[in-house]
Amino acid sequence: MNMNEEALVQLTQVRKVFNAGTPIESEVLHGIDLRLNRGDFCAVMGPSGSGKSTLLNIIGLLDRPSHGQLQVCGKETTQMGDAELTQLRGHTIGFVFQYHHLLTAFTALENVMLPMMAANGFATTAMRERAQALIASVGLTDWQNHLAGNMSGGQQQRISIARALAMNPQLLLADEPTGNLDSQSADGVFDLLRQFNQEQRTTVLFVTHNAEFAKRCDSTIQVVDGMVVASSQSPED
């Protein structure tokens, strides 16, 4: 990680408190400092309940930090309104989750087009062509007109990756995207994420419990009890 390069994501003393001011107040993240540069491919590991998903939701602008600062693409986000956050998220961040969240009654092509249609308000030929190209890049051209509900778990996750890349995001957040897949499908999904990282310089933050996948990332962040307890670079081959 080149510290002289402008950070794509910068967290400074970020804390997250749920149910603030009530008897069940709980602080889940405790003063997180974290930096991601363009082109980073970083694993996040830690036990269940350690705060990994909360951290990803904050970086992905799905939730707000209770304290601290969060910069995304050079913009300080903590004082932004909801509409401004939605616009920044929609144009700079893609999401891949453990469960694909595809609309099963829609075709693979329609699912990949949805983020572009949401941003534009209607479908265009250019959107269809981009969606077709993304589906081809994940190796599923022959399935583009099939309903998502009729596809295998591995195929659905590939389509979810294509959908996440529809808006050409600078940052891709993957929350245990291989957790529900068999080992062969999981390897294929990981390789796809790595491919887009290397070819497009898409920054990838990859939450996983799989130590072998973590070793194949450029760096690993260990989160325990809501704190980053270690950050390491993976050895080069």
ChimeraX attribute file (.defattr): number of C-alpha atoms within 10 A of each C-alpha:
attribute: neighborCount
match mode: 1-to-1
recipient: residues
	/A:1	15
	/A:2	10
	/A:3	9
	/A:4	7
	/A:5	10
	/A:6	14
	/A:7	19
	/A:8	19
	/A:9	21
	/A:10	23
	/A:11	22
	/A:12	15
	/A:13	16
	/A:14	22
	/A:15	23
	/A:16	23
	/A:17	16
	/A:18	13
	/A:19	10
	/A:20	12
	/A:21	9
	/A:22	8
	/A:23	7
	/A:24	9
	/A:25	11
	/A:26	13
	/A:27	16
	/A:28	19
	/A:29	26
	/A:30	17
	/A:31	17
	/A:32	20
	/A:33	16
	/A:34	16
	/A:35	16
	/A:36	23
	/A:37	22
	/A:38	20
	/A:39	20
	/A:40	22
	/A:41	25
	/A:42	25
	/A:43	27
	/A:44	25
	/A:45	23
	/A:46	20
	/A:47	13
	/A:48	12
	/A:49	13
	/A:50	19
	/A:51	22
	/A:52	26
	/A:53	16
	/A:54	19
	/A:55	24
	/A:56	20
	/A:57	17
	/A:58	18
	/A:59	24
	/A:60	23
	/A:61	21
	/A:62	13
	/A:63	14
	/A:64	23
	/A:65	22
	/A:66	16
	/A:67	16
	/A:68	15
	/A:69	19
	/A:70	25
	/A:71	17
	/A:72	22
	/A:73	17
	/A:74	12
	/A:75	13
	/A:76	14
	/A:77	19
	/A:78	16
	/A:79	11
	/A:80	13
	/A:81	9
	/A:82	11
	/A:83	9
	/A:84	12
	/A:85	18
	/A:86	13
	/A:87	11
	/A:88	18
	/A:89	19
	/A:90	19
	/A:91	17
	/A:92	17
	/A:93	23
	/A:94	26
	/A:95	23
	/A:96	25
	/A:97	19
	/A:98	16
	/A:99	17
	/A:100	19
	/A:101	12
	/A:102	20
	/A:103	14
	/A:104	15
	/A:105	13
	/A:106	16
	/A:107	20
	/A:108	32
	/A:109	25
	/A:110	23
	/A:111	24
	/A:112	29
	/A:113	25
	/A:114	20
	/A:115	20
	/A:116	23
	/A:117	15
	/A:118	11
	/A:119	13
	/A:120	11
	/A:121	10
	/A:122	11
	/A:123	15
	/A:124	12
	/A:125	8
	/A:126	10
	/A:127	20
	/A:128	17
	/A:129	13
	/A:130	19
	/A:131	26
	/A:132	20
	/A:133	16
	/A:134	24
	/A:135	24
	/A:136	15
	/A:137	15
	/A:138	20
	/A:139	15
	/A:140	18
	/A:141	15
	/A:142	9
	/A:143	18
	/A:144	20
	/A:145	13
	/A:146	16
	/A:147	19
	/A:148	24
	/A:149	15
	/A:150	14
	/A:151	16
	/A:152	12
	/A:153	19
	/A:154	20
	/A:155	21
	/A:156	22
	/A:157	28
	/A:158	28
	/A:159	29
	/A:160	27
	/A:161	27
	/A:162	29
	/A:163	27
	/A:164	23
	/A:165	25
	/A:166	22
	/A:167	20
	/A:168	17
	/A:169	18
	/A:170	21
	/A:171	31
	/A:172	25
	/A:173	22
	/A:174	25
	/A:175	21
	/A:176	19
	/A:177	24
	/A:178	27
	/A:179	16
	/A:180	15
	/A:181	18
	/A:182	11
	/A:183	11
	/A:184	9
	/A:185	18
	/A:186	19
	/A:187	14
	/A:188	18
	/A:189	21
	/A:190	18
	/A:191	14
	/A:192	18
	/A:193	22
	/A:194	19
	/A:195	15
	/A:196	18
	/A:197	20
	/A:198	14
	/A:199	9
	/A:200	13
	/A:201	17
	/A:202	25
	/A:203	26
	/A:204	27
	/A:205	25
	/A:206	27
	/A:207	27
	/A:208	22
	/A:209	17
	/A:210	13
	/A:211	11
	/A:212	9
	/A:213	17
	/A:214	21
	/A:215	16
	/A:216	19
	/A:217	22
	/A:218	17
	/A:219	19
	/A:220	23
	/A:221	22
	/A:222	17
	/A:223	23
	/A:224	18
	/A:225	17
	/A:226	21
	/A:227	21
	/A:228	22
	/A:229	12
	/A:230	11
	/A:231	15
	/A:232	12
	/A:233	13
	/A:234	15
	/A:235	10
	/A:236	8
	/A:237	4
